[in-house]
Amino acid sequence: MIKTLLGILLLAVTVQYVFKILYAFHYMKSSILYHHSPGPCLQLPGAEGGSEDLQVLEDGRTFISSGLFPDRRGRILYFDFADPEHKVAELKIEGDIDLTNFSLITLMVEYFIDSAVDNIEVDPKTGDLYVGSHPIFHQIVAHSETMAKEGISPSQVLKFRVKDGKFTDVIEVLMNEGKTITGSTIASMYKGRLIIGTLGQQLVLCDVKYNE
């Protein structure tokens, strides 16, 4: 009798653990995503190796670290919002720096939004947060070895409204199945345009027509 009870208890604990894993990696989430963007978006040439992290300065100059995958690491890219040709250039970094592990910012948080949050950027004018995230996490894990070349994974950008230091609302600014933007990691707003970095492929610029 005791062995039977122990067996049932062990089975219950195992099943609960398995369901937690499946839920955390979004295996139980529908793969059908409602695709939308805040306006027209274009992939910026010159950042095909990914743009895992970025920092936008007050004047629109943007510094970007390349993709996370081993064969794409070590590049520092430069983009200027004021450049009408939308050129992305690679900067030459001199000195004794290990660029293979270089990143501008790394910030991971957990917040119940049914999405795997990656990096966070603060809008200096409003205090709102822009977050690059992965809506179906197991897909980015499954495609991690091929993501740098041909693998795709859905992308999501969220906007957290902040008032008096508290979150007041969460808005989904962008959702893409992965064809235009694969594995979004970070997003930053500058004068009506949104720049989005990815884990191993594109750098995307969107004109924001709707963001509320």
LUMDREN-77985 format. One line per field, with one value per residue (C-alpha): x, y, z; residue number from 1. Coordinates in steps of 0.25 Angstrom, whole numbers, plus 5000, padded with zeros to 4 digits. Layout:
BEGIN
c1 c(X  ...)
c2 c(Y  ...)
c3 c(Z  ...)
rofi c(NUM  ...)
This chain:
BEGIN
c1 c(5000  5011  5019  5006  5004  5019  5018  5006  5012  5025  5017  5009  5021  5028  5015  5015  5029  5028  5016  5024  5035  5025  5018  5031  5036  5022  5020  5005  5003  4997  5007  4997  5001  4994  5005  5005  5015  5014  5016  5025  5038  5050  5063  5075  5087  5100  5095  5092  5100  5090  5089  5087  5088  5088  5089  5083  5089  5081  5085  5081  5094  5093  5104  5100  5107  5106  5099  5100  5105  5120  5122  5115  5121  5131  5126  5122  5112  5108  5095  5091  5076  5079  5085  5074  5081  5080  5094  5100  5115  5124  5134  5148  5151  5166  5172  5173  5158  5152  5141  5136  5129  5126  5112  5106  5096  5090  5078  5068  5055  5043  5030  5017  5014  5014  5026  5041  5046  5060  5066  5060  5061  5055  5049  5056  5045  5033  5040  5033  5040  5042  5045  5049  5044  5042  5027  5029  5042  5044  5045  5057  5063  5061  5066  5078  5088  5082  5077  5089  5087  5073  5066  5054  5047  5035  5038  5031  5032  5025  5023  5021  5015  5021  5014  5020  5029  5019  5014  5001  4999  5006  5004  5008  5015  5020  5018  5025  5025  5040  5040  5043  5049  5055  5058  5056  5065  5063  5056  5058  5049  5055  5047  5035  5044  5047  5060  5059  5071  5071  5079  5086  5081  5074  5074  5060  5055  5040  5033  5023  5009  5002  5008  4997)
c2 c(5000  5010  5006  5009  5023  5026  5022  5031  5043  5041  5040  5053  5061  5056  5060  5073  5076  5072  5081  5093  5091  5090  5102  5110  5107  5110  5096  5097  5111  5112  5113  5122  5136  5149  5156  5172  5183  5198  5202  5199  5191  5189  5180  5188  5183  5181  5174  5160  5154  5158  5170  5164  5177  5192  5205  5218  5231  5244  5249  5236  5230  5215  5205  5190  5177  5166  5152  5143  5131  5127  5130  5143  5149  5160  5171  5185  5192  5206  5212  5227  5230  5243  5235  5235  5223  5215  5210  5200  5201  5192  5199  5195  5193  5195  5190  5177  5174  5160  5163  5149  5151  5166  5171  5185  5182  5168  5169  5157  5158  5150  5156  5148  5152  5138  5142  5140  5154  5157  5171  5184  5199  5211  5222  5234  5243  5235  5225  5214  5201  5194  5179  5170  5156  5142  5138  5123  5120  5105  5110  5118  5107  5097  5106  5111  5104  5108  5122  5129  5125  5120  5116  5125  5128  5137  5151  5160  5175  5179  5193  5194  5207  5213  5224  5228  5216  5206  5198  5202  5195  5185  5187  5178  5187  5176  5161  5154  5140  5140  5143  5158  5158  5145  5144  5158  5162  5177  5189  5204  5216  5229  5240  5231  5220  5207  5199  5184  5175  5160  5148  5144  5150  5163  5178  5184  5198  5201  5214  5215  5219  5212  5210  5211)
c3 c(5000  5004  4991  4983  4989  4988  4973  4971  4978  4970  4957  4961  4964  4950  4942  4949  4946  4931  4930  4936  4926  4914  4919  4921  4907  4901  4896  4900  4893  4879  4868  4861  4863  4859  4850  4852  4852  4857  4842  4830  4834  4826  4828  4829  4820  4827  4840  4834  4845  4856  4865  4879  4886  4883  4890  4884  4888  4889  4876  4869  4867  4870  4874  4872  4876  4866  4867  4879  4871  4871  4856  4857  4870  4871  4862  4866  4857  4855  4850  4850  4850  4843  4831  4820  4813  4826  4825  4835  4837  4844  4854  4856  4871  4874  4887  4895  4896  4895  4885  4885  4898  4896  4898  4901  4911  4916  4924  4926  4935  4938  4936  4934  4920  4913  4906  4908  4911  4906  4907  4912  4907  4914  4906  4911  4908  4914  4924  4916  4914  4901  4901  4891  4894  4889  4888  4886  4893  4889  4875  4877  4885  4874  4863  4871  4863  4849  4853  4849  4834  4831  4844  4848  4861  4864  4869  4878  4883  4896  4901  4916  4920  4933  4942  4956  4955  4953  4941  4936  4923  4914  4898  4888  4878  4868  4865  4854  4850  4848  4833  4834  4848  4854  4869  4874  4885  4887  4882  4884  4880  4874  4868  4863  4858  4864  4863  4866  4868  4867  4872  4859  4846  4843  4848  4845  4845  4846  4844  4856  4851  4863  4876  4886)
rofi c(1  2  3  4  5  6  7  8  9  10  11  12  13  14  15  16  17  18  19  20  21  22  23  24  25  26  27  28  29  30  31  32  33  34  35  36  37  38  39  40  41  42  43  44  45  46  47  48  49  50  51  52  53  54  55  56  57  58  59  60  61  62  63  64  65  66  67  68  69  70  71  72  73  74  75  76  77  78  79  80  81  82  83  84  85  86  87  88  89  90  91  92  93  94  95  96  97  98  99  100  101  102  103  104  105  106  107  108  109  110  111  112  113  114  115  116  117  118  119  120  121  122  123  124  125  126  127  128  129  130  131  132  133  134  135  136  137  138  139  140  141  142  143  144  145  146  147  148  149  150  151  152  153  154  155  156  157  158  159  160  161  162  163  164  165  166  167  168  169  170  171  172  173  174  175  176  177  178  179  180  181  182  183  184  185  186  187  188  189  190  191  192  193  194  195  196  197  198  199  200  201  202  203  204  205  206  207  208  209  210  211  212)
